[in-house]
Structures are given as structure tokens and as C-alpha cells.
Amino acid sequence: MHDKQLRIRYIRVLEKFFTRTVSLLKLENFDIKLFKDRTLKNFEDIKKVKAVDLNSKYFTDLVAFINKTLSYLENHSDNFENERNTLLKEANLLQKERNRNAYRKDKHKKSKFDDGY
């Protein structure tokens, strides 16, 4: 398989894991057992895909988020509330990082072409 295809597949699997994990964390009736089962099931998809080096800040933070989620699953407190809040905060920061490039301010608004109409 071509390198670009491997990279795209790896990125899609990482983002799929991220969105599924965040949706589970945001549930009103959060259940640690359900979260644990589904997260480990979603992690199996990541294991199936060959890991590729990703140099972007967003993707390195995404991999760090996934590793932190898995470490919290192994070593967590009794009610998982502190870990849940930490993961939700980091997920929010990750989403901000992903969207940061879409909202760029025009540096030189006045120098754009004006035809007088």
C-alpha cells in the first residue's frame, strides 16, 4: 500500500477513536464500565493499522490524548470524575488546535483590491 494511503488510514482511525471517546465522555449518564469496554474495543481498530509518523502538533497531541486515555483506564480513581474532567478539557484543547487554522485573521484587509463600487 502507498505511504499516503497508510497515513490517511492511520489519521482516520485516530480521529475515529477520538470522536467516539469524546462522545462517551460527554454522556449524561456516564458509566465507567461502558466507557472502558467501548474504548478498549475502539483501541483494537488502532492496533490493526500500521502506525505512521505524524509531525503536526495536532496529531502528536491526538496520539498523546489516546495514550493518556488508555493509561487512565488502567489506573483510575474510584469514581473516575477527575480523569473524566481532565480528558474532556484536553479534548476541547485538541478541537481548538484542529480548528485554529480555519479561523485566520486577514492581515492586510485594506490592501485588497477595491474597484470603487
Contacts in CASP RR format, 6 or more apart in sequence:
PFRMAT RR
TARGET T0000
AUTHOR 0000-0000-0000
METHOD contacts of the structure
MODEL  1
MHDKQLRIRYIRVLEKFFTRTVSLLKLENFDIKLFKDRTLKNFEDIKKVK
AVDLNSKYFTDLVAFINKTLSYLENHSDNFENERNTLLKEANLLQKERNR
NAYRKDKHKKSKFDDGY
3 52 0 8 1.000
6 49 0 8 1.000
6 50 0 8 1.000
6 52 0 8 1.000
7 52 0 8 1.000
7 54 0 8 1.000
9 49 0 8 1.000
10 49 0 8 1.000
10 50 0 8 1.000
10 51 0 8 1.000
10 52 0 8 1.000
10 54 0 8 1.000
11 54 0 8 1.000
11 59 0 8 1.000
13 45 0 8 1.000
13 46 0 8 1.000
13 48 0 8 1.000
13 49 0 8 1.000
14 46 0 8 1.000
14 59 0 8 1.000
14 62 0 8 1.000
14 63 0 8 1.000
14 66 0 8 1.000
15 62 0 8 1.000
16 42 0 8 1.000
16 45 0 8 1.000
17 42 0 8 1.000
17 43 0 8 1.000
17 45 0 8 1.000
17 46 0 8 1.000
17 66 0 8 1.000
18 62 0 8 1.000
18 65 0 8 1.000
18 66 0 8 1.000
18 91 0 8 1.000
18 94 0 8 1.000
20 38 0 8 1.000
20 39 0 8 1.000
20 42 0 8 1.000
21 39 0 8 1.000
21 42 0 8 1.000
21 66 0 8 1.000
21 69 0 8 1.000
21 87 0 8 1.000
21 91 0 8 1.000
22 88 0 8 1.000
22 91 0 8 1.000
24 30 0 8 1.000
24 34 0 8 1.000
24 35 0 8 1.000
24 38 0 8 1.000
24 39 0 8 1.000
25 35 0 8 1.000
25 84 0 8 1.000
25 87 0 8 1.000
25 88 0 8 1.000
25 91 0 8 1.000
26 88 0 8 1.000
30 80 0 8 1.000
30 84 0 8 1.000
32 76 0 8 1.000
32 79 0 8 1.000
32 80 0 8 1.000
35 80 0 8 1.000
36 73 0 8 1.000
39 69 0 8 1.000
39 70 0 8 1.000
39 73 0 8 1.000
40 73 0 8 1.000
43 66 0 8 1.000
43 70 0 8 1.000
46 66 0 8 1.000
54 60 0 8 1.000
54 63 0 8 1.000
57 97 0 8 1.000
58 94 0 8 1.000
58 97 0 8 1.000
58 98 0 8 1.000
61 93 0 8 1.000
61 94 0 8 1.000
61 97 0 8 1.000
62 94 0 8 1.000
65 87 0 8 1.000
65 90 0 8 1.000
65 91 0 8 1.000
65 94 0 8 1.000
68 86 0 8 1.000
68 87 0 8 1.000
68 90 0 8 1.000
69 87 0 8 1.000
72 80 0 8 1.000
72 83 0 8 1.000
72 86 0 8 1.000
72 87 0 8 1.000
76 83 0 8 1.000
77 83 0 8 1.000
106 112 0 8 1.000
END
